[in-house]
Amino acid sequence: MIGIICAMAVEVQGLKNLMENSRDESYANMVFTVGTVGNTEVVAVECGVGKVNAAMCTQIMIDRYSPKAVINSGVAGALSKNVKIYDMVIGTEVLQHDMNATALGDPMGEITFNDGGRIYFPCDSDIVNKLEKACDKNVFKGRIASGDIFISEVSQRKNINNTFGALACEMEGGAVGHVCFRNNVPFCVFRVISDDLENSEGEDFSTFCKKASEISIAVIHRFLQSC
């Protein structure tokens, strides 16, 4: 089974439209839709905004469905001038840019566990490669940064890029990767860019979301066919 955690309800609905023999199950007031896409069993859910929602959703998915891999899809803002609106970014690593225990001597972004600390959570290379093949154009690979703040200021975006070398920022993927890593579940974060570095407003967001969901659903559909 492949788990797909979406940032947008429209993405979940698009995936449900691809499913056969689907059923809905509710845990912690989140609706997990289980079905098949081709020969692949899938569970898809809208996690809600932010890292806590994403982490809670990911742990429930792992505990209830034991997916062999988890994909987190949605939208993100560009942190590099090379990445433009509607481009796709596949995470090679994810991180949490707002994790700040520097007063204790930790590096910016480092998360401390009972058995050590880490800044970057590596995405599964096989999933990265399959997602890249499923993208038809304008795809980048690199780090994706997450935080519980919507980053609109160009100066803030440049600072995150300078600190972590990330290509895109959003609000869930770092938490999904964090939970998957600690559970030894392969994962990857996939994003469609909603606004570029020099134009943080982008186009009308509702129009963008519709187009972005069509892009991400098509990519995920091709990815699932390769599983």
N, C-alpha and C positions, 0 to 999 in steps of 0.2 A: 504493500500500500504506500502511496505517495501522499504526504500531507502538504496542503497548500494553504498558507495563511495570507489573507488579503487585507490590504489597508482600506479598500473601498467596497461598498456593498454591490456596486454595479459589476465588479469583477467576479464576485461570488455568483451572482445571477448568471453571468455569462458562462461560467464553468458549469453551473447547474444545467444550463441549456444543452451542454455537450454530453451530460451524463445519461446513462441508462440505469434503470432499476435503482433510482435514488431514494434516499430516505433521510429525514432530518432527526437529529438527536440534540437535546439541549443540556448543556452543563454550564454552571455559573452564569446563566442567562446569555450564553453564546450558543448560536445554532451551528452545529457541525453537520454538513451535508455529505453523506457517504453514497458512492455510486461507482460506476465504471465508465471510463473513457477509452473506447477500443478494448484492448485486453488488459488495461491497467486499472486496478482498484485505486480510488481516490477519496480523500476526505478534505473538504474545503470549508473555510470559516472566515468570517470577518472578525478581526480581533478587537477593533476599536483603536483609538488614537493613543499613542504614548507607550513608553517602555514597560510600565507595569501591566497594562492590558495585554501587550504582546507576550511578555514573559508568562503571565498566567495562562494565556491561551495555548502557548507552546507546550507548557508542562502538562496541561490537561490532554492535549492531543497525543503527546508521547505516552502518558499513562493509560489512556483509554484505547488508543488505536495502534500503538507500536509501529509507527511508520518506518519504512526503511530509509526514507529521506524526507526532508522538509524544505519546501520552497516558500520564501516570503516575497510577495510581489506588491507593487504599488507605484507611487510617484515619488520624486525627489527633486531637490533643487541642485543646480550645478555649482560645483566649487572650483571648476577649472574653466578657463575661457575657451578651451577646445570642445567642451560639451555643450550642445545646443538643445533647444526645445524639441521634444519628440525623439531625441537620441535615446538609446538604451544603454544602461550601465549594469554590468554583471559584477557582483562583488567577488573579489578574490580573498578579501579579509573584511571583517566588520569591526567596528569599535564604538565606544560611547564617549563622544567628545565632551560631554558635560560632567563626566566623572572627575571630581577634583578633590584629591586628598593630598595636595602638594604641601599643605601646612604640616603634614606628618612626615614629609620627606619622600612621598611617592611621586613618580613621574605623572604628568598630566595624562588622564585617561586610564590609568592603571586601576584594575579591579582586584582587590585582595580577597583570596579564598583562604580556607583553613590550611591548604596545602601549597600556598604560593600566591603569585599574582601574575596578571597578564593584561596587556593593552589590546592586542589584536586577536581576533578569533578567526581561524582560517576556514574559508568555504571549501567544500569538497571539489577537488580538481576534476573529477569525472562529471559531476553535475555542471560545473562551469563550462566544460568543453561541449557538453550536450546542449546547454542553453545557447552557447555561442553559435552552434550549428543551426539552432532553431530560429535565430535572428536573421532577418533577410537583409538588413542594412543598418548603417549608423550605430554600431555597437562598440562600446568601450568596456574594458576590464580593469578593475582596480579596487581600491578601498572605498567603502561606504561608511559614513559616520552618522551616528544616531544620537539624539538628545531630546529631552522633554522641553524643547523650545523651538518655535518656528523661526528659522533664520532667514530674515529678509534683507538685512543690511549687507551690502557688498563687502564692507570692511570685516564683518564677522565671518563671512564665507571665506575670504582670503586668509584670515587668521587660522581657521580650521584646516584649510589646505596647507598652509605653511607649517602648522604644528604636526599634522598627521599624514600629509600627502594623500588625502582623500579626494575622490572625484565628485562625490555627491553627498548630500546630507538629507536626512529624513528623521522619523521619530519612532521607528519600531525595529528595524533590522538588527541593530546591535544587541537588543534584548533577545530576539529570536536566536541569534547565533550564540549568545551567552548560554542560554538554556540547553540548546542542542549540543554544544561542546561539552557541557558538564554531564550530559546524558549519553555521550558517545553516539549521537545520531548525526549522520551526514546532512549538511544543509547548504543552501545558497540563498543569497538575497539578489533580487532582480528588480530594477527600477526603470521607469520611463521618466525622462526629465520634463518637469513642468515649467521651469523658468531658468534662463541662463544667467551667467555671472553678471552681465551688464544690464539685464532687463528683468529684475526680480518680480515684476508684476505679471509677465507673460500675457496670455490671452484670457478671455472670460473663462473662469475656472470650471464652470459646469460644462461648457463646450469642450474644454481640454479633457476633463475626466472621461467623457464619452469616447473621445478619440484615443486617449491613453489606454482605456480599458480594452478597446478593440485590439490595440497593438499587443498588450500583455497577454490577453486571452489567446490570440493567435500563436504567440511564442510558446506559451505553456501547452497549448494543444499539440504543437509539433514536438515539443519536448516529451510529452507523455507518450506519443507514438513511438519514440525512440527507446522507451524504458522496457 
